[in-house]
Amino acid sequence: MVLPKSSALIILLIVIGLVIGGTWIGQNINLLPIDASTNASVYDELFKVLFSIGAILFFGITGLVIYSLIRFRKKPGELGDGLPIADNLPLEVFWTAVPTIVILFVGLYSYDIYDRMGGMQKLQINQHDHSAMVSEQKIWGGIGTGSIEPTTQNKATSLPVEVTALQFAFLFHYPKGDILSGELHVPVGQPVSMRLESKDVIHAFWVPQFRIKQDIIPGQPTMLNFTPTKPGRYPIICAELCGPYHGGMRSSVIVEEPNKYQEWFNSNSKESLTES
């Protein structure tokens, strides 16, 4: 069936309106929390694209359903069945091709974002980076080790932190200073390199404001890297069901100005305490 030119023009205008409106929604309506790390801007690119696609599909499908309910409703006095329409090859090709293209685009773009954040890199860490690690131990992970660089201190030395997850708490050990803490303290603008290890079951280290999440797997250490960009206190959440008290497995990452962080470090470092 060939559509009249007027109907085809109306459909074209509706599609253009949906694309423009969905793109505007995705680019201008922000549902994410504050961005507080260098990873956030890269992740937010993907979120905006997905939000735009979702808005286009939502309003397009909803509008089509409402139109169909009104246009093809059963009229008063009609007692027979509808027309026996069996096949529509162009329509079937369309609704197969469009989702296929969208899914392929989203999958490839998501892979590119994940790779740019360092998620596909297999790291080799030596014993100088983390005192408890075996020399040349191969570790999967590395979110934050891709092409993302700190905006202010590109050549700053990363801060090594060893994270231990257990039911139902996070413990943070600083090899430099031999500090053990229940909260993560980091200086703003300095890269942080974390080695994560679980003592029991699978946990996950998730900071929404940093746009980072890394599983912590028993017997298989993982790495997570980030550079905080805004001072503040942000929640650390276990995002894997790890037992009956999973909902209470939380901590905080405290991002401080370098001088404030140094004060905290000096007041808790065992080396400083020994000297005093």
N, C-alpha and C positions, 0 to 999 in steps of 0.2 A: 504494500500500500504506500502510495506516494503522498506526502503531506503537502497541503497547499502552501504557496509561498508565504502567505501571511502567518500561518501556524509555524512554519520553519523559522521565520524571523523572530517570532515571539519566543520560541524555545531557545534560540541563540542568545537573545537578550537576557533571558532568565539565567542561562548558564554563565554568561559574562557577569551578571549581577551577583551570582552565587560565588564565583571565583574572587571578585573584588571584595565582596562583603566578608567572605571567610578569611581571606588574606589579611584584611584590616583587623578582624577580631584576633587572629593569631598573633599579629605583630603589636597590638596595642592593649590587649587585656592580659595582665600578668597575674597568674594564679600561684606563682612560686614564692617561697619565702625569700628573704633578703639574700643577695649573692655575696659571699664572704670569702671566696677563694678564686684562684686563677682558673680552676676547673669549671667554675660556674658559667662563665661566658660561653664556653664551648658547648657545654650541655644545654644551655638555654637556646642555642641556635636550633638544636634538634627539637626541643620542646615546642618552639614557635612554629616550626614546619609541621609537626604532628598535630598541633592545635588548629592550625589553618586547615589542614586536610580534614580533620574531624569536624570542624565547623561547616565546611562545604558539604560534606556528606550528610551531616545531621539535618541541616536546613533543607537540603535538596530532597532527601528521602522523606522527611516529615511533610514538606510541601506537596510532594507527589502523592503521598498517602491521603492527605486531606482533600486534595483535588479529586482523587479517585472515589473517595467516599461520597463526595457531592455530585460529581459528574455521572457516575455510573450506579447511583443508588436505584433501588427498585421504586418505580413510579406507582402512584395510586392506581389501582385497577389492573395492574400487570400481574398475570397469573402464570405465565409461561417461564421457561428457563432462558438464560442468556444465550447469546450466539455461540455456537460450538467452534470456537477458535482453537485450533490444535497447535500450530507452529508459527513462529515468527523468527526466521533465521537471522535477519539483521539485528533484532533485539537481543537474541541469545548471544550472538557474537559480541555485541556491545557490552552486555553486562558480564561477560567473561573476560574480555580484553581489558576493560577499565580497571577492575580490581586487581588483575594480574600485574598491570603496569604500576599501580599504586603500591602494591606489596613489594615488588622488586625494587622500586625507588626507595621506599622506606627502609628495606633491609640493607641495601647497599650504603645508603646515607648513614644509617645507624652504625654499621660496621666501620665506616670512615671516621665517625666521631669517636667511637670506642678506641680505634687505633691511634687517633690523634691524642687521646688522653693517656695512651701508654698501655692499654689493657691487653694488647697482643704481644707485648714484649716479654721475652723470657730473660730474667735478670741473672747476672752472676755477681754475687756480693762476696767480698772478701772479709776476713776477720777484723780488718781495721775499721770497717763501717759499723759492725755490731759485734761487741765482744763475745756474745754467747753463740755466735754462728760459726759453723765449720768453714774453713778456708775453701773458697771456690764452690760453695754450696749453690746449686741451681734452685731457684725459687720462681714459681709462677706468680704473676700479678703485675704490679708496677703501674697501677692507675696513677696518672699524674707525671709519668716519666717521658711522655711523648714530646711533641713539639711545643708544649706549653711552657713558657718561661716566666719567672717572676718579673713584675713590671719595674721594680725599683732596684733589686739587688740580683742581677742576672748571674753573677759569679759568687753569690754567697754560699758558704759552706752549709750543707744540709744538716739539720738537727736529727741525730739518730734516736729513735725511741722504740723500745721493745714492748709490745702489747700482749698481755696474757688474758685470755677470756676463759671464764669458768662459771659454772652455775653458782650465782647469778650476778657476776660483777666483771668489770674491766679493771686490770691493774696495769699501770704504766711505769716502766723502768727506764731511767736515763743512764746509759753506760757512763757518760761523762758526768761525774759527780755522784754516781751510784745512788740515785734518788729513786725511791719507790713511792708512787702516789696513786690515789684513787681518782684523781682528775688529771686531765691532760692540759698542761700549760705550754704555750708556744708563743714565740715573738712574732709580731706582725711583719710581713714582708720577707720572712726567711723560709726557705724550703724545709719541709719536715719529711723524713724518711722513716716509715714505721715497718717493723717486722712483726707480723701478727701470728699468734699460735694459740691453739685451743688445748685445754687440759682434759676435756671430756667429750662434748658433743659439738655439732656445727653451730657456730654463732655467726653474727654479721656485725660489722662496724659501719654505722650509717650516721652521717651528719648532713641533714637536708640542706642546710645553708651552704655547705661546701660542695654539694652535688656529688658526693662520693659515697660509695657503698662497696664493701669488700667482704666476702665470706671468710670466716676463720675456721679452718678445717683441721681436725685432729690428725697429727702425724704428717701434715703437709703445710709448712709455713708459707705464708703469702706476704706480699708487699703492698703497701699503700703509701702514695706520695701526694703531698698537697702543699700549696703555699697560701697561707691565710692573708687576706688583704684588708680586713676590717676588724678593729678591736671589739671585743664583746665576749659574752658567754653564750655558747651554743650547745644544744643537747646532743649527746651521743646515744644512739638507740640501737639495741640489738634487733635486727630485722629478720631473724630466723627463729622460728618456734623452737625453743631449746629446753622446755620443761614447764612445770606448773607455775613458776614465778617469772616466766619470760617477760611479762608486761612490766615488771619492776626492774628489769636489767637495763639500767640507764646510768649515764654519767654525764660529764660536761667537759667541753674543750674551752679553755679560757685563753683568748687571744689578747695579748698585752703589748704595749709599747716596749721596745727593746730594753729600755732602762728599768721598767717595772718587772719585766721577765727576769732580768739579771738579778734584781733584788730578791725575787722569789727563789731563783736558782742558788744564790749565795746563802740564803737563809736555810735551805734544805739540803745543800750538798754535804756529804759526809766528809769530804776533804776540807771544806770550810769549817765544819764543826770540830774536826780534829785539830786544825790549826788554832782555833780559838780556845 
